[in-house]
Structures are given as structure tokens and as C-alpha cells.
């Protein structure tokens, strides 16, 4: 069925003659067959969001509907892939048309010629429901791709391929439903991006996502299946924090969505990830990563689709029973795309020109995260963790995107440009950030790290808050006017900030810190505080306590290699006890 273009306004095209089309249908516009999606229908006229540059398109051009919604093709070959916002493989397009991507180019999202090693799991006569595994394909060295029955299908296997090499278009099984209808199954399935994939049951998140970043893991943890926002002004390190999460999080698959960000940042990811070694597997990080690149110079409309494309791919891997992380950088640029399209549709604007449905669209994205029991006969648990960056203009967190995001997510890592200018990274402000997962994660911490871990975290946060109030007094009367105990509080807070929270992403040793190492390092700093308080009670001099050799050793403790830290930390602790005891003995003699 086809219609004709009536009006073109940037990425918005109005066409008539589409009375039989439906909302959300994908259409092809003009002689170049530009891909678009129907946003609104009125009579036989439709407003179409075109995902490509529309210059040169005029009234009278033909519009052909495909009859289906915007969908992604899910199957082997996605890992290590680089897609644009509507799942077009950028590397394949470059091979076909060169580095300057032409409009209307049609390339299948998955390689149709590559053969994959298929191993059947099901056998003839098995009764299977949606989500059940038919067979497996080793997609990369670290990801075993599970070929599943599409969610809405069920029946009995009447034919299944033997172990061997097949392309994604070859039939690998025949599923006969209860009415006797035969459904041929290949290694792929399609799913509409704006519809969440089904699951059996959603559980409260109870396991932490270990990111190797001390301020995140110890102070403001996120749970597997949780949601987090990283808001901050320009230059405060949002992208750096998200890169660190993508690199070191203990998840099986990472989906990184560069949504409206600078092209050079995506280039950094493309250059870094293949060279980085995954601490879990020893393989390249790209072996478990899917990249969706929709940079700021790409068409605005595709930016709006990119987050849905990313989270649908993530849900597919979650359905296999994997832990998946979706890193969206940034949801503010996505909201700007919504605002532009809303303005062109002449909808009633909400706050700051954003559409009135901004908050509900953000919620639809973050609500697709969770720790779930996957559909299918066999019990499988998977999780999807969503982390979105927010780029408020001028760092103003009272603007609509930040406020709507804060109402939805449970972890808020507030980045501070003042910390970034002081070269304190990650520049997460410990006084403005929060995590609502602490209570639900406490049983896991108590069981795996001991009850002292949460106790130490509480003490450290208390010291940092005391420092904030003492700093106001210091500005008035100076540091020397404080009591020895208050001077010690400031010194301990400085150690927590500089020796624990601050982390160097450029060195392998300090770029990633395991939970055990984090626990031991914080414990030494708090032990120093405890022993010094006891020594001050015996009239020990604070200057001597702050000048002991072990104080400097604690400052260098985070740069001790991973295989040596346990012995090094034990040595620091025993030396520190002796040195503080010696200073305390001098004080009691006086």
C-alpha cells in the first residue's frame, strides 16, 4: 500500500493515502526509500518520523508501508557489532558504500552468509513453549548464544537440524502447534522495539553489580537488575564513569548506546574496547559488547529509536539467563530528540518545551530493567541493569529530564564539576548522591563480606559528613583552632577522599578494585582513625600521628599490584599499630 508526501518539515513527513496503515508502522519514503515510522494517524493522512536526512525530498514522493512496526532482528552475530539507532550495521554499510554513508542504504542487520556452529539441545517429540532453548551457538569465546523458541510460539518439535554449520536463514527446526500448523524456526527472531519482551516473574534485586569503582561499590551500590542515573554538567566525567562501568562491571553482556553524544567519544570506545582485557574472562571486552552509535551529527529521529533498539537487544540476552547492562549516554540527548519531534508535530509543549509525556517515556525505558525469571519450561534467571547519563544544561538538576529521571531511578551518582576540576575522579559527590538499594543488598554484604563492611561504610559516610560541617568552621577560624579530635576527623576524611574514593582509570592496578580489596583498604583507614583517637586520649601530638611512615604507606596502598595487596595491607596495619603505640607512649610520658 502506498501514499504520497504532502509536507516535509525536517525529519517529519506528512503523507496522505495511507488509510490502511497503522500507528508505529515502518514506511519507506521517496525514491531513495528512506526508512521512517508512523507517529500519528488522522483519516488517511499520517505523520511520519523519518530516520534519515530528508533534504531533497518534496511533495508528491511515494510512501510505501511495510505493514509492521519498527523491529530488531535478534540472533547470532550481534555481539561485537556496531549498529546505528535502527540496527543498521555500520561496518557492513562502510564496506558497501564507503565512509560517507548514503541515504536509503539497505543492509541486513545480521550476516546472512556466515555459517554458525549449531548444537541442538531439543529433540524430535519435545513439547516446547516460548523461550525454551532449541540449541546453542558459540557466538564469541565468552558468549554462548542460546537459540530460543520465539515468545509467542509453542508446540511439538517435528524436525530439528543435526549438529553442524548453518546460516541464520536456514531452517534449524520445525515446530508444529496444537492445530497442526507447522512453524519453521531459524536462528533469528524479530521483536518490535517499543514493546518489552515477556518474562515469568520479576524479583526484587538482591545482588550488587560489582563495578570495581570504590565510590560506587562501597558507598552507592547498584543492584543487578537495578536502575541508576549519572547526572552532571559538561566536563564532569559522565562518559568516563559510564566507560568504567562498561569495562569492569561483572555482567555477561554490555550494550553501550551512544545516544546523541560526540563522535570522538564513540571512537574512543571503538578503539579502547578491543584492546582492553576483560578481568572476568581474559578475552577482549568487545567479545561481550554490542555498540549502538547514534552520534550528535546523525539524524535526530534515529536517536529517539536508539535507546529502544539497545534495550530490546539487552532483553533478548537477558531471556537467555544472562546478566546484561545497558549504558545509555545520554538520555538528555534522547529527550531533546523527543522535544524536536514533538515541536514539529505541533503538540502542546510541557515544561521547558519538552513533551508532556517525557516522564512516562523515561519510565517506559527504565522499567524494562529488572531481575527476572525468564519465560520457558526450564528455570532461568536473568537481569537487566539500566544506567543512563543525564546532561542537564549548565549542570542544573532542577530541569525536567533530571527531575523525571530522579523520580524513577533508585541510584543517583551526582557528578560535581568542582571535583572534576580538582582532578578527583570519579567526580561523584558523596554528599549529593544516594542509593536506595543499601537495605536490600545488606544481607548479601553481610554473608559475603561480613557485617563489618556495612558498618565501615556507615562510619566513613559519617566522617565525610562531619568534614563538611567542620570545613565551614575552618574557613572562619582556621584549622589550628580545632580540637585534636576534630583535626583527626579532617585528616581521616582526607584519607577517605584521596586514598579511597579517588581512583585512577588510566592504570590497570587502580582502574579496577575487587570487593575484598575495597573492604581491606577502608578498614585500614578506619583503624588508623580509631588508633589515633585512642592515642589523642593519651595526649599524643597530632602532628606526630599524621607524620608516621604508615600514613604515607596507606596513601600508596591502592597502587599495590592485585596479587600482592593482602600481604602489603597486613604489613601496613601491623607497622601502623606499632608506630601509633610509640607516639602514644611519648604522649603519656609528657
SEGU-351942 format. One record per residue (C-alpha): residue in three letters; x, y, z. Coordinates in steps of 0.5 Angstrom, whole numbers, padded with zeros to 4 digits, always signed. Layout:
<rs>
AlaXYZ...
</rs>
This chain:
<rs>
Unk+0000+0000+0000Unk+0003+0007-0002Unk+0001+0014-0001Unk+0004+0021-0003Unk+0008+0026+0001Unk+0004+0032+0003Unk+0009+0036+0007Unk+0016+0036+0009Unk+0019+0039+0016Unk+0026+0037+0017Unk+0025+0029+0020Unk+0018+0030+0020Unk+0014+0028+0013Unk+0006+0028+0013Unk+0003+0024+0008Unk-0004+0022+0005Unk-0007+0016+0002Unk-0005+0011+0008Unk-0012+0010+0011Unk-0010+0002+0012Unk-0003+0004+0015Unk-0003+0003+0023Unk+0001+0007+0028Unk+0008+0005+0029Unk+0008+0002+0022Unk+0015+0003+0019Unk+0015+0006+0012Unk+0020+0007+0006Unk+0019+0015+0004Unk+0021+0017-0003Unk+0026+0015-0009Unk+0031+0013-0004Unk+0027+0009+0000Unk+0029+0013+0007Unk+0026+0009+0013Unk+0021+0012+0017Unk+0016+0011+0023Unk+0009+0013+0023Unk+0008+0017+0029Unk+0000+0020+0029Unk-0006+0018+0024Unk-0011+0023+0022Unk-0016+0020+0017Unk-0012+0018+0011Unk-0006+0022+0013Unk+0000+0020+0017Unk+0005+0024+0021Unk+0012+0020+0019Unk+0018+0021+0023Unk+0024+0019+0018Unk+0030+0016+0021Unk+0035+0019+0016Unk+0037+0026+0013Unk+0030+0029+0009Unk+0034+0034+0004Unk+0032+0034-0003Unk+0025+0030-0001Unk+0019+0034-0004Unk+0011+0033-0004Unk+0009+0028-0009Unk+0014+0023-0007Unk+0012+0016-0006Unk+0011+0013+0001Unk+0010+0005+0002Unk+0008+0002+0008Unk+0012-0005+0010Unk+0006-0007+0015Unk+0010-0008+0021Unk+0013-0004+0027Unk+0020-0002+0028Unk+0023-0008+0030Unk+0030-0011+0031Unk+0033-0018+0028Unk+0036-0022+0034Unk+0040-0028+0033Unk+0048-0030+0033Unk+0052-0024+0030Unk+0050-0018+0034Unk+0056-0019+0040Unk+0062-0014+0037Unk+0057-0011+0033Unk+0057-0003+0032Unk+0050-0001+0030Unk+0046+0006+0029Unk+0040+0007+0032Unk+0035+0003+0028Unk+0040-0003+0028Unk+0044-0002+0021Unk+0051-0005+0022Unk+0055+0001+0021Unk+0062-0003+0019Unk+0058-0007+0013Unk+0055+0000+0011Unk+0062+0002+0010Unk+0064-0004+0006Unk+0059-0003+0002Unk+0058+0005+0000Unk+0065+0008+0004Unk+0066+0012+0010Unk+0061+0017+0007Unk+0054+0013+0009Unk+0049+0015+0003Unk+0042+0015+0005Unk+0037+0010+0004Unk+0042+0004+0004Unk+0039-0003+0006Unk+0044-0008+0009Unk+0041-0014+0013Unk+0043-0013+0021Unk+0046-0020+0021Unk+0051-0023+0017Unk+0047-0028+0012Unk+0052-0031+0009Unk+0057-0033+0015Unk+0056-0040+0018Unk+0055-0042+0025Unk+0056-0048+0029Unk+0050-0050+0032Unk+0049-0056+0037Unk+0042-0058+0038Unk+0039-0058+0045Unk+0032-0060+0044Unk+0030-0067+0040Unk+0024-0069+0036Unk+0018-0070+0040Unk+0020-0065+0045Unk+0014-0060+0047Unk+0017-0053+0048Unk+0014-0047+0050Unk+0016-0039+0048Unk+0023-0038+0051Unk+0025-0045+0051Unk+0032-0047+0048Unk+0033-0051+0042Unk+0040-0051+0041Unk+0047-0047+0042Unk+0052-0043+0038Unk+0058-0041+0041Unk+0058-0033+0038Unk+0065-0031+0041Unk+0070-0034+0046Unk+0066-0032+0052Unk+0058-0032+0050Unk+0054-0038+0048Unk+0048-0036+0044Unk+0042-0040+0046Unk+0037-0040+0040Unk+0030-0040+0043Unk+0023-0041+0041Unk+0020-0034+0040Unk+0016-0032+0046Unk+0009-0033+0043Unk+0010-0039+0040Unk+0009-0046+0043Unk+0008-0054+0040Unk+0012-0060+0039Unk+0019-0061+0035Unk+0017-0065+0029Unk+0024-0064+0026Unk+0031-0061+0028Unk+0038-0060+0025Unk+0043-0064+0027Unk+0050-0061+0030Unk+0053-0057+0024Unk+0055-0051+0021Unk+0049-0047+0018Unk+0047-0039+0016Unk+0042-0035+0020Unk+0037-0036+0015Unk+0037-0044+0014Unk+0031-0048+0018Unk+0034-0051+0024Unk+0027-0054+0027Unk+0020-0054+0025Unk+0015-0053+0031Unk+0008-0056+0030Unk+0003-0053+0034Unk-0003-0056+0037Unk-0007-0054+0031Unk-0003-0058+0027Unk+0001-0052+0023Unk+0008-0052+0022Unk+0012-0046+0024Unk+0019-0046+0021Unk+0025-0044+0026Unk+0031-0040+0024Unk+0037-0038+0029Unk+0034-0031+0029Unk+0027-0028+0031Unk+0024-0021+0030Unk+0022-0016+0036Unk+0018-0009+0036Unk+0023-0005+0040Unk+0018-0001+0043Unk+0015-0007+0047Unk+0018-0010+0053Unk+0020-0018+0052Unk+0016-0022+0057Unk+0018-0025+0063Unk+0015-0030+0068Unk+0017-0026+0074Unk+0020-0020+0077Unk+0024-0021+0083Unk+0027-0015+0088Unk+0034-0014+0086Unk+0039-0017+0092Unk+0046-0018+0089Unk+0050-0012+0088Unk+0053-0010+0081Unk+0061-0010+0082Unk+0064-0005+0078Unk+0071-0004+0081Unk+0070+0003+0083Unk+0070+0004+0090Unk+0066+0010+0091Unk+0060+0006+0087Unk+0061-0001+0090Unk+0062+0001+0097Unk+0059+0008+0098Unk+0053+0008+0093Unk+0052+0001+0090Unk+0047-0001+0085Unk+0044-0008+0085Unk+0044-0013+0079Unk+0037-0011+0075Unk+0037-0004+0078Unk+0037+0003+0075Unk+0042+0009+0076Unk+0043+0016+0073Unk+0049+0019+0072Unk+0048+0027+0072Unk+0053+0032+0071Unk+0055+0038+0068Unk+0059+0039+0062Unk+0066+0036+0063Unk+0065+0033+0070Unk+0066+0026+0067Unk+0060+0022+0066Unk+0062+0019+0060Unk+0069+0017+0064Unk+0064+0014+0069Unk+0060+0010+0064Unk+0066+0007+0060Unk+0069+0005+0067Unk+0062+0001+0068Unk+0062-0002+0061Unk+0069-0004+0062Unk+0069-0007+0069Unk+0062-0009+0071Unk+0061-0016+0073Unk+0056-0017+0068Unk+0056-0022+0062Unk+0054-0017+0056Unk+0054-0010+0056Unk+0050-0006+0051Unk+0053+0001+0050Unk+0048+0006+0047Unk+0052+0013+0045Unk+0046+0017+0044Unk+0047+0024+0041Unk+0054+0024+0044Unk+0060+0027+0041Unk+0063+0022+0035Unk+0070+0022+0038Unk+0067+0019+0045Unk+0064+0013+0041Unk+0071+0013+0037Unk+0075+0012+0044Unk+0070+0006+0046Unk+0071+0003+0039Unk+0079+0004+0040Unk+0079+0002+0047Unk+0075-0004+0048Unk+0078-0009+0043Unk+0085-0007+0047Unk+0082-0008+0054Unk+0083-0015+0057Unk+0076-0017+0061Unk+0078-0018+0068Unk+0073-0024+0068Unk+0075-0028+0062Unk+0082-0025+0060Unk+0079-0024+0053Unk+0078-0017+0049Unk+0072-0013+0052Unk+0069-0013+0045Unk+0067-0020+0046Unk+0061-0019+0050Unk+0059-0012+0048Unk+0054-0009+0043Unk+0055-0002+0041Unk+0050+0003+0038Unk+0053+0009+0035Unk+0048+0015+0034Unk+0052+0021+0035Unk+0050+0028+0035Unk+0051+0029+0028Unk+0047+0023+0026Unk+0039+0024+0024Unk+0035+0027+0031Unk+0030+0022+0030Unk+0034+0015+0030Unk+0037+0018+0036Unk+0030+0017+0039Unk+0030+0010+0037Unk+0037+0008+0039Unk+0035+0007+0047Unk+0029+0002+0045Unk+0034-0002+0040Unk+0039-0002+0045Unk+0034-0005+0051Unk+0031-0010+0046Unk+0037-0013+0045Unk+0039-0013+0052Unk+0032-0016+0054Unk+0034-0022+0049Unk+0040-0023+0052Unk+0037-0023+0059Unk+0032-0028+0056Unk+0038-0033+0056Unk+0039-0032+0063Unk+0045-0027+0063Unk+0046-0021+0067Unk+0046-0015+0062Unk+0048-0008+0063Unk+0045-0002+0058Unk+0049+0004+0059Unk+0046+0010+0055Unk+0050+0016+0054Unk+0046+0020+0055Unk+0038+0021+0056Unk+0038+0028+0056Unk+0040+0028+0048Unk+0035+0023+0047Unk+0030+0027+0051Unk+0032+0033+0046Unk+0030+0029+0040Unk+0023+0028+0043Unk+0023+0035+0044Unk+0024+0037+0037Unk+0020+0032+0034Unk+0014+0034+0039Unk+0015+0041+0037Unk+0015+0039+0029Unk+0008+0035+0031Unk+0005+0042+0034Unk+0004+0038+0040Unk+0002+0042+0047Unk+0009+0043+0050Unk+0010+0042+0057Unk+0016+0045+0062Unk+0022+0048+0058Unk+0019+0046+0051Unk+0019+0038+0053Unk+0013+0034+0051Unk+0008+0033+0057Unk+0010+0025+0056Unk+0017+0026+0058Unk+0017+0023+0065Unk+0012+0017+0062Unk+0017+0015+0056Unk+0023+0016+0061Unk+0019+0011+0066Unk+0018+0006+0060Unk+0025+0006+0059Unk+0028+0005+0066Unk+0022+0000+0068Unk+0025-0005+0063Unk+0030-0006+0067Unk+0030-0012+0073Unk+0032-0018+0075Unk+0027-0023+0072Unk+0025-0031+0072Unk+0026-0032+0064Unk+0020-0035+0060Unk+0020-0042+0058Unk+0020-0049+0062Unk+0027-0049+0065Unk+0028-0045+0070Unk+0033-0039+0068Unk+0034-0032+0072Unk+0037-0026+0068Unk+0038-0019+0070Unk+0038-0012+0066Unk+0041-0006+0069Unk+0040+0000+0066Unk+0045+0006+0067Unk+0043+0013+0064Unk+0047+0019+0064Unk+0044+0026+0064Unk+0047+0032+0062Unk+0043+0038+0065Unk+0044+0045+0061Unk+0049+0048+0066Unk+0049+0043+0071Unk+0042+0045+0073Unk+0039+0039+0077Unk+0032+0042+0077Unk+0031+0042+0070Unk+0025+0037+0067Unk+0030+0031+0065Unk+0034+0030+0071Unk+0028+0031+0076Unk+0024+0026+0072Unk+0030+0021+0072Unk+0031+0022+0080Unk+0023+0020+0081Unk+0025+0013+0077Unk+0032+0011+0079Unk+0034+0008+0085Unk+0041+0010+0085Unk+0044+0017+0084Unk+0051+0019+0082Unk+0051+0026+0082Unk+0058+0029+0079Unk+0061+0035+0081Unk+0065+0040+0076Unk+0069+0043+0082Unk+0071+0036+0084Unk+0073+0034+0077Unk+0077+0041+0076Unk+0081+0039+0082Unk+0082+0032+0078Unk+0078+0028+0083Unk+0076+0022+0079Unk+0071+0019+0079Unk+0068+0026+0081Unk+0062+0023+0084Unk+0060+0028+0090Unk+0059+0024+0096Unk+0054+0029+0100Unk+0049+0029+0094Unk+0049+0022+0092Unk+0045+0016+0094Unk+0043+0009+0093Unk+0036+0006+0095Unk+0039-0001+0095Unk+0043-0001+0101Unk+0038-0004+0105Unk+0036-0010+0100Unk+0044-0011+0099Unk+0046-0011+0106Unk+0044-0019+0107Unk+0049-0020+0101Unk+0054-0016+0104Unk+0054-0019+0111Unk+0054-0026+0108Unk+0060-0025+0103Unk+0064-0019+0106Unk+0062-0020+0114Unk+0058-0015+0118Unk+0064-0010+0119Unk+0063-0008+0111Unk+0057-0004+0112Unk+0059-0002+0119Unk+0065+0001+0116Unk+0061+0004+0110Unk+0057+0008+0115Unk+0063+0010+0119Unk+0066+0013+0113Unk+0060+0017+0111Unk+0059+0020+0118Unk+0066+0022+0118Unk+0065+0025+0111Unk+0059+0029+0113Unk+0063+0031+0119Unk+0068+0034+0115Unk+0063+0038+0111Unk+0061+0042+0117Unk+0068+0043+0120Unk+0070+0046+0114Unk+0065+0052+0115Unk+0069+0053+0122Unk+0076+0052+0119Unk+0074+0058+0114Unk+0072+0062+0120Unk+0078+0061+0125Unk+0083+0057+0121Unk+0085+0049+0122Unk+0089+0050+0128Unk+0084+0053+0133Unk+0080+0046+0132Unk+0081+0041+0138Unk+0086+0035+0136Unk+0080+0030+0135Unk+0077+0035+0130Unk+0083+0035+0127Unk+0084+0028+0126Unk+0077+0028+0123Unk+0079+0032+0118Unk+0085+0028+0117Unk+0081+0022+0116Unk+0076+0025+0112Unk+0082+0027+0107Unk+0085+0020+0107Unk+0078+0017+0105Unk+0077+0022+0100Unk+0084+0022+0097Unk+0086+0015+0099Unk+0080+0011+0098Unk+0075+0015+0094Unk+0079+0018+0088Unk+0081+0013+0083Unk+0086+0013+0077Unk+0082+0010+0071Unk+0089+0010+0067Unk+0093+0005+0071Unk+0091-0002+0071Unk+0092-0003+0078Unk+0088+0002+0081Unk+0083+0002+0075Unk+0079-0004+0078Unk+0079-0006+0085Unk+0076-0012+0088Unk+0071-0012+0094Unk+0076-0015+0098Unk+0081-0010+0097Unk+0076-0005+0098Unk+0074-0007+0105Unk+0081-0008+0107Unk+0083-0001+0105Unk+0077+0002+0108Unk+0078-0002+0114Unk+0086+0000+0115Unk+0084+0008+0114Unk+0078+0007+0120Unk+0083+0003+0124Unk+0088+0009+0123Unk+0083+0014+0126Unk+0081+0009+0132Unk+0088+0008+0134Unk+0090+0016+0133Unk+0083+0017+0137Unk+0086+0013+0143Unk+0093+0016+0143Unk+0090+0023+0143Unk+0086+0021+0149Unk+0093+0020+0152Unk+0096+0027+0150Unk+0099+0024+0144Unk+0101+0030+0139Unk+0097+0030+0133Unk+0103+0033+0128Unk+0107+0026+0130Unk+0101+0022+0129Unk+0100+0025+0122Unk+0107+0024+0120Unk+0108+0017+0122Unk+0111+0013+0116Unk+0105+0008+0115Unk+0101+0014+0114Unk+0104+0015+0107Unk+0104+0008+0106Unk+0096+0008+0107Unk+0097+0013+0101Unk+0100+0009+0097Unk+0096+0003+0098Unk+0092+0003+0092Unk+0098+0002+0087Unk+0100-0004+0090Unk+0099-0010+0085Unk+0093-0014+0086Unk+0097-0021+0087Unk+0101-0017+0093Unk+0096-0013+0097Unk+0094-0018+0102Unk+0101-0018+0105Unk+0102-0011+0104Unk+0096-0009+0107Unk+0097-0013+0113Unk+0104-0011+0114Unk+0102-0003+0114Unk+0097-0005+0119Unk+0102-0008+0124Unk+0107-0003+0123Unk+0102+0003+0124Unk+0100+0000+0130Unk+0107+0000+0133Unk+0108+0007+0130Unk+0102+0010+0134Unk+0103+0006+0140Unk+0110+0009+0140Unk+0107+0016+0139Unk+0102+0015+0145Unk+0107+0013+0149Unk+0111+0019+0148Unk+0105+0023+0150Unk+0103+0019+0156Unk+0111+0020+0159Unk+0110+0028+0158
</rs>
